[in-house]
Amino acid sequence: MKQEALTRWTCDQAAELYGIRNWGSGYFDISPDGDVVVRPRGKDGDISVRILDLIKELRDRNLDMPVMIRFADILASQLDYLYHSFESGIREANYRGIYRGVFPIKVNQQCDVVTDIVRLGRKYNHGLEAGSKAEFFVAASLLDDPEALLICNGYKDEEYIDLALRSLKIGLNVVLVIEMPSELPLIMERARRLKVRPNLGVRAKLASRSGGHWDDSGGDRGKFGMDSTQICTLIDRLREHNMLDCLQLLHYHLGSQIVDIRRVRNAVREASRIYVGLVREGAAMGKINVGGGLAVDYDGSHTNFASSRNYSTPEYAADVVEGIMNVCDDAGIEHPMIVSESGRATVSHHGVLVFNILHTRKFEPPGIPSELPEDCNEMVVNLMECSKGLTPRNVQEMYHDAVYYRDEIRVRFLHGDASLRERSLAETIFWHVIYRIWNIIKNQKYIPDEMEGLGTALADLYYGNFSVFQSMPDAWAIDQLFPVMPIHRHKERPKQQAVLADITCDSDGKLDTFIDLHDVKHTLPLHTLNDDEYYLGAFLVGAYQEAIGDMHNLLGNTNVLHVRLDENGQVEFANEIAGDSVTEVLSYAEYNCRDMMRRIRSMAESAVKEGRISGKEKGRTLKTFEAGLRGYTYFER
Ligand SMILES: *Cc1c(COP(=O)(O)O)cnc(C)c1O
């Protein structure tokens, strides 16, 4: 500890502590001034933007925290990276087909995001994937490139099929992917009515598994996709109706965030064999769609840990290309166009959630009396003995004793055999002992499992102005990790060990697991609060988090800032979108704010009649309520 205080703290140490150069993919770093900077064009780009400067400008424009900042140029860079990876994979293998991607809208449905993807992806003829009618509307209205694919997945009713077929007729490159046998008769019947030959795909259910959180969506048990028998039946139906030329694409989707490259390879091989089978049956084919699953290295460890991946995008692309090529060459058939539906890998990096810390609750080691009162409960006396007898050599034993006596005093309290004061004294001594135990063991290489939780129990609580449920729902739902760190003050050593709590009153509304190169950390090193605002960023939150956020505690959408660089490399605020007001959030839950105000008004009126408040006060009360309804749902300063 002493030595730590003497050595200087550098930005490089901060970068290492938070792993920003491991997970940042060159887009995020710490400047020599100790601020987090964004390099929207990647590490080789010459432009860097301080997040703190963006926040200052937002404050000037009256946009409060929390804010989701989206960097359009990161999106552009990620698309370039995906295409360059596939293009070099194709070149190096001498593959005789092209790559063309589509963006699955469900990964981030926000209008600005999908619009940007279409605009930035135009030079690659990048397409869109829709999984429902509403998403189909988004795709059909935004895509204006007849080369770009519009892939239709998901349940399809007559209306969805008609929308797809009519869009095909007006010039969109629509492929209807058949997910289950019952869809074919409906599609054939609608196509006959509308006099159009559909472009069809078939989704295969593979035996290969993804091995990730979403393992169930691929594999034999997946709810979508057809097994080999169903595919053969489909082929027979198509042949009967002279429609084998309509079947153009084989699709599969193993699941998202596939962390192990071996799973990717096994699936590609299995799917390629199915592809060959379809060609041999006489289907037109020409496209193989490998779905999503390209993972993001959230913790920067480059391993097959759930929040990481043990491969790079170029390696993924090369393995997909080679996997398809080997099987096709072996069978002597033409190389198909390769399609992928990478969502997470395209949009994760471009979204950063910034929030301020409202206050902290520090763990203060309790002081204990030097003498115990006479006739004190025996358990209190025992705890005091623990405290006096604690040495670095008997920590584990003293830990067991302290926990035992603390539990025992609680039992006695329940039976009326210990007073409230005795219980309080016992707990004070207990925490004093625990605090000392933690200080002895915390820097040890090996901490016994049973004591690992002590760090979290003694951590400082930092209250952040955000909602986990709204802005990082996967952190709560599936324990996904996102890198979280201060966006400034990196020239200072962070001296606190903290757990983050959000402003919902839900006990799950917290972050107490953090990324680490080895396994995970249970506390996050943070700086001591001073008089200035303290800002944290949650990074890589551009995929899935906005789409499935819920209205926990009626905290709604956050403010959004859409940033892009102009021709001169200057930051431009392309769009600011105010988050939900209280009225909006209430209306989602079907409340009528006029009715609510009417009720408040009549209560206030009665209060005036009964002389509890003045008429003037009534006016102020109503103003306060009305302003509150127009306001932001988060904490406003
Ligand atoms: C969700 C989904 C994707 C996106 O997967 P990522 O892992 O985010 O790339 C692609 N295709 C289908 C069919 C999906 O359901």
Ligand as a Chemical Component Dictionary entry (heavy atoms), coordinates in Angstrom:
data_LIG
# 
_chem_comp.id                   LIG 
_chem_comp.type                 NON-POLYMER 
_chem_comp.pdbx_formal_charge   0 
_chem_comp.three_letter_code    LIG 
# 
loop_
_chem_comp_atom.comp_id 
_chem_comp_atom.atom_id 
_chem_comp_atom.alt_atom_id 
_chem_comp_atom.type_symbol 
_chem_comp_atom.charge 
_chem_comp_atom.model_Cartn_x 
_chem_comp_atom.model_Cartn_y 
_chem_comp_atom.model_Cartn_z 
_chem_comp_atom.pdbx_ordinal 
LIG C1 C1 C 0 -30.514 -12.302 -34.217 1  
LIG C2 C2 C 0 -30.237 -12.813 -35.526 2  
LIG C3 C3 C 0 -29.069 -12.429 -36.210 3  
LIG C4 C4 C 0 -28.019 -11.532 -35.619 4  
LIG O1 O1 O 0 -27.049 -12.241 -34.925 5  
LIG P1 P1 P 0 -25.713 -11.532 -34.407 6  
LIG O2 O2 O 0 -25.096 -12.559 -33.576 7  
LIG O3 O3 O 0 -26.124 -10.308 -33.667 8  
LIG O4 O4 O 0 -24.899 -11.181 -35.578 9  
LIG C5 C5 C 0 -28.900 -12.904 -37.487 10 
LIG N1 N1 N 0 -29.804 -13.716 -38.065 11 
LIG C6 C6 C 0 -30.936 -14.107 -37.437 12 
LIG C7 C7 C 0 -31.891 -15.005 -38.114 13 
LIG C8 C8 C 0 -31.182 -13.672 -36.143 14 
LIG O5 O5 O 0 -32.277 -14.087 -35.526 15 
# 
loop_
_chem_comp_bond.comp_id 
_chem_comp_bond.atom_id_1 
_chem_comp_bond.atom_id_2 
_chem_comp_bond.value_order 
_chem_comp_bond.pdbx_ordinal 
LIG C1 C2 SING 1  
LIG C2 C3 SING 2  
LIG C2 C8 DOUB 3  
LIG C3 C4 SING 4  
LIG C3 C5 DOUB 5  
LIG C4 O1 SING 6  
LIG O1 P1 SING 7  
LIG P1 O2 DOUB 8  
LIG P1 O3 SING 9  
LIG P1 O4 SING 10 
LIG C5 N1 SING 11 
LIG N1 C6 DOUB 12 
LIG C6 C7 SING 13 
LIG C6 C8 SING 14 
LIG C8 O5 SING 15 
# 
